[in-house]
Amino acid sequence: MKTIFLTQGYSTIVDDHNAFYLAGFKWCAFKNRNGIYVIRFITIDGKYQRIFMHNEILITLMGLSIPSGMICDHIDQNSLNNQESNLRIATHSLNSFNSKIQSNNTSGYRGICWHKEVEKWIVRITVNWKRINLGYYSDLQEAIEVRRAAELKYFGEILT
């Protein structure tokens, strides 16, 4: 594992065998609402284009292609960990579910929140941009089990 230093005092980690190639570029820390990502700029037809390090690793160094509608996902949710073992090609839905739980979450579990009017836990899951209501439950543990079963059904793995 090697460290590459970025702008704004940040750094990223990469695999030893990718470090020499990646260190040949000027990488920057890019902050957005989802976190801090590692980017570099290129000019195409006089316009700046952003290149994300994780895509550079998947496409150029690993020789993979990212199919339409898919994106690169950082498995451990750390966008500054750009080791090959931490990157995977995923759907937008899987990538969204592999994100941190929002600070206003009332249950501590993704897709489960307290419905004040009904006074029950409501369970939802979003698949291919469509929200699916999985029901209302008095018992939080039952709501968690329903949510986990839906994750297995739609994504093949438990994400919460």
N, C-alpha and C positions, 0 to 999 in steps of 0.2 A: 504494500500500500504506500502510495506517495501523496504528498500534499502539494497542491498548486495554489499559490497565493493570488487573490483577486483584488479588485478595487474595494474601497470602503472598509478595509480591514478584515475582510472575509477570506476564507480559504475553502477549498474543496478537496476531497480525497478521491483518488483514482487507482486503478490497478497498476502495478509496476510495469507491466508490458505495454500499457497505453500512455504512460507518463511522458516519454520522450516526444512522441508525436503531438500530444496535447500541449506540452510546454512550449511548443513552437509558435503558439498564438497568444495574443493579448486577450485574456478572459476577464470579464467584468461581472460584478455582483448586480443582479437585476431584481429589484423588489417589486412584487405585485401583491394583490390581496390574498394570494394563495401561499406566499412564502418568498424565499430568496432563491433565485435560479442563477445558473452560470451561463453566460452568453458571450458571444463575440459578434462583431459586425463584419459584413462583407458588402461590397458595392456591386450591384448588378444594374446595368443601364443607367448609371448615375444615381441610383436609389440605394439607401442603406437597407440591408436585410439582416435580421437577427438570426443567429445560428445558436441553438441551445446545445450545450455540451452533451447532455444525455442523448439527444438525437444524433449528434456527431459520433458518439460511441456506438450506438446501435447500428447506424447505417454504414458509416465509413469503416469503423474498426471491427465490428462484429459481422458485417456483411448482411445484415438483416434489412428487410423492407417493412415499412409500417403501412399496412393496408388502409385504404380509405375508411374513415370512421373510427380508426383506432389511434391511440396515443401512447407515449412512453410514460410508465408509472414507476415512481420510486417506492419500492416495496416497504421500506422502513419509515416512510413519510418524511425522510430527511432529504431535501432537494440538493443539499451540498454533498451527499454521499453518491458519487458517480462511479462506483465500482460496478462491474458487469453483473455481479451476483445480486445487486440491489435494483437492477433495471429489468422491466418486463414490458411487453406490448400488451395493452389492455383496452377494453372499451371505455367510453366516457363514464358509463355507469359504474364500472368496477373502480375506476380511478377516483370518482367522487366518493364512493364508499370507503376507499382507502385514504381518507383524509381525517384530520383531527375532528373530534366531536366539538360542536359549537359551544361557546361559553354559556349560552342561555339554555342549554339542554337541561331538562328537569329530571330525566330518568337516569342519566349517565350512560345510556345506550342509544346508538344511532337508530333513528326511525321509530322511536317510542317516546311519546310525550303525554303529559297529563292534560286531559280535556276538562276544563273547569265546569262547563255547563252540564255535561253528562256524568262528571265525577268518576271517570274511568280512564285507563290508559288506552290511547289510540295507537295502533301499530300500522305503519306504512312502509312501503318500499318503492323505489323508483327504478323502472327498467325501461331502457331505450326512450328516455325522456317522458315516460308515462308513469304517473303516481298511482300505485295500487293500494287501496285501503284494505288492510288485513283484519280489521275488526276492532272492537272495544273490549277491554278486559279489566276486571276489578283487581286481579292479582298481577303484580309486576312480574313475578317469575313466569307466569303463564304467557304474558306478553313477550317476554324475552325468548321463550321457547318457540313461539309462533314466528317471531322475527328471524331467529336462527334457521328454522325450517325453510323459510322463504329464501334466505340467502343461499342455502344449499341448493334449492330448486332452481333459482335463477342464475346463480353465479358459480355453483359447484364448490364453494368454500364459505366458511363462516368468516364474516368481516367485522363483527362488532367486538 
